[in-house]
């Protein structure tokens, strides 16, 4: 069967397959009936020629001598009375003692001598005959023999078969057309819910992604697909919302340093100043530019992490050594706020040193920045059978579960009180979360008993 084009509609596919199947079934049924009818007609004609052959043989057996044949020719001729499709001929050598019907005689004379006892088919003047030749012998008073021909016209049987064949072909054609029309009607009615779903989908816009497609009106066979589409639309809706929020946040975050740069530059250029004033203004602008550069680099890192464009350079990494190094690095900043940093435990992970160090740097930076004065900041390392973890905790006010989840969101910087006291842009924890996910680990944030802790769990290192 010819394959349908890939763009063929589902209705066309169903109609074509149903019509082809119906045509094959009807053709098989028609052929079976045609074959059965042909067998029945052949059996009827065979039974008739066999029966008449036995009658002729019986009549010839009742003739005692060849010279008495003329007295019994009439009885042999009477066998064909009332049977216009039956013909009997007797021939001795080239002489017809009882000539058959002219059409049969011409057919016999124009064809090779048929084998004795076998039925052969002869055609003459548009008619078809079955002919059987039998030979009868007389041994006394002197040897003699003759050929008897029993012929049955089977033209009517062939006409019936021909008519049946034409009717069967017509039925197959009409049946295929009718089944195709019926299949088209059924397919259109059956696929109507899909058209309605398509109409619903056409109305969807970026603002309406949250409106799911109607699952109840979908056929059972495609209900799973519709549910999957609804889940996809929900994810797209959430992604669009996150993208809109992200765009708004980044515009807000970039607006502040740009306004500072513009204002500082305008004030500096408002009147002539000495070199020291210009130098001071340039240093202030440099700070804002560096802040914008950090923001752009962090955003680029997150974008590349989300798209799987970052490659990890894994190695056996001693978390205790990295934690001690970072604690020493942040000791000066912590001492200015009279804070202390302690490291306990040990663990080894299979990870990218630069990324893990960046994650720990972000956590310690947040701890030093947001922890109150004289706070004790702790770094706790634990090595388990399946995971290795590092937890950075510091004192802090209680945070609700909703706000804890919000802290991982990009540009999130906690409550307003803390946001006013820092120059961060709220990408630190988002970067940490991306790094830990690249390592097939997880990050959890907890707030209990006056302590805020961020725990990073890595898959355990197996030597």
Secondary structure, DSSP 4 states (H G I P E B T S, - for coil): -PPPPTT--HHHHHHHHHHHHHHHHHHHHHHHHHHHHHHHHHHHHHHHHHHHHHHHHHHHHT--SGGGHHHHHHHHHHTTTT-TTEEEEEEETTEEEE---HHHHHHHHTSPPPPBT-EEEEEETTEEEEEEEEEEEE-SSS-EEEEEEEEEE-HHHHHHHHHHHHHHHHHHHHHHHHHHHHHHHHHHHHTHHHHHHHHHHHT--GGGTTS---STTS-HHHHHHHHHHHHHHHHHHHHHHHHHHHHHHHHHHHHHHHHHHHHHHHHHHTS---HHHHHHHHHHHHHHHHHHHHHHHHHHHHHHHHTT-----EEEEEHHHHHHHHHHHTHHHHHHTT-EEEEE---EEEEEHHHHHHHHHHHHHHHHHHSPTT-EEEEEEEE-SSEEEEEEEEE-----HHHHHHHTSTT---SHHHHTT----S-HHHHHHHHHHHTT-EEEEEEETTEEEEEEEEEBP--
